[in-house]
């Protein structure tokens, strides 16, 4: 167990991080992600409040859908939080910030922090829908980036076709009173419990940024290669002016993937070099159980093509690597 | 945690097994459990001279990096090359297939300075 954002969370179950990771890539894994926040906005002003604050454009979606979006720092457009909006009903939005940012997000957009009322279970993997279907068929049929309010054994659920593994699957918000039963039923159905360790290796292999490492103070969405999260065609939002200025002059560094040539895990903080010249540092690093190689994400100065050779200064010395565009492994959309 | 009776131990959670004039070395069951899934092992080189309680190599799990320390001073005479492709052997069989290296101690009596199984059990219970 480890302390994480005010929660006690398992790094791994007895299965171990690698087996949990592989269960998610090959079949189905379940994660207790109750540490994510839920900030609920309701009423006629909710849509306008979100549109005027967050980067993405809710005009691109509709009620019953989910959207990834950013809250920016007004002064330098760095990412204060990245979150998912569940547009549950025309005038009800459940915003899901990172654990440590819930209060900050609520202060920016308003609404009510209902985090303590519910648990959130993420069921992910190519077999996730099949196994979930044996427990709750309605939940298993919620499509990718769709959101539906359902019921299970007398408990109201909100189910979204979202996740943080790169796999197909859903995230289920369930009242605390029903969470343990739902977790147990999913384990009975053969879904493998997975901890924070596997959550990190899976998201890294999928090339998904982690707030506090790949996103955060000093790092803008454009530097992170997430320009698609910006609704340029809508009106003002927090941080728009400094972000426009960066767009016009072009970001000086960009988040790129680095694939090592050895098994040694890359680590956040490792320097990335090319011909003896420093390009930047890794913001995330780890080990890919599928590739059996070290992988990482790093903010590199200048422009670097896929396949360019670099060196990573690890604890054990310089290791040869290659610049790649994540994901590091083939995800469902490419299989 | 499994603590075999026929081994000696260090405060850094290595084990040492006398084999004739040499000592086989690995990490304990307690160590592998605490580290989590081991995905990389940096082995010493055959022929290298090592000093007791100094660096012998490194073990990296999905979550962290840890140094390996030599239980005794001496010369590395054999390493477990199998670990290059199968570092998970440290998790699966820490006292058997997951051995790390064999050292010929410079002082044949140096094993006596290491912890007995009882003392090591007390250490990990503490």
Interface residues (C-beta under 8 A of the other chain):
Chain A: X11 X12 X16 X17 X18 X19 X197 X201 X262 X263 X264 X265 X267 X286 X287 X289 X294 X315 X316
Chain B: X36 X37 X39 X40 X42 X58 X60 X61 X62 X63 X65 X84 X87 X88 X91
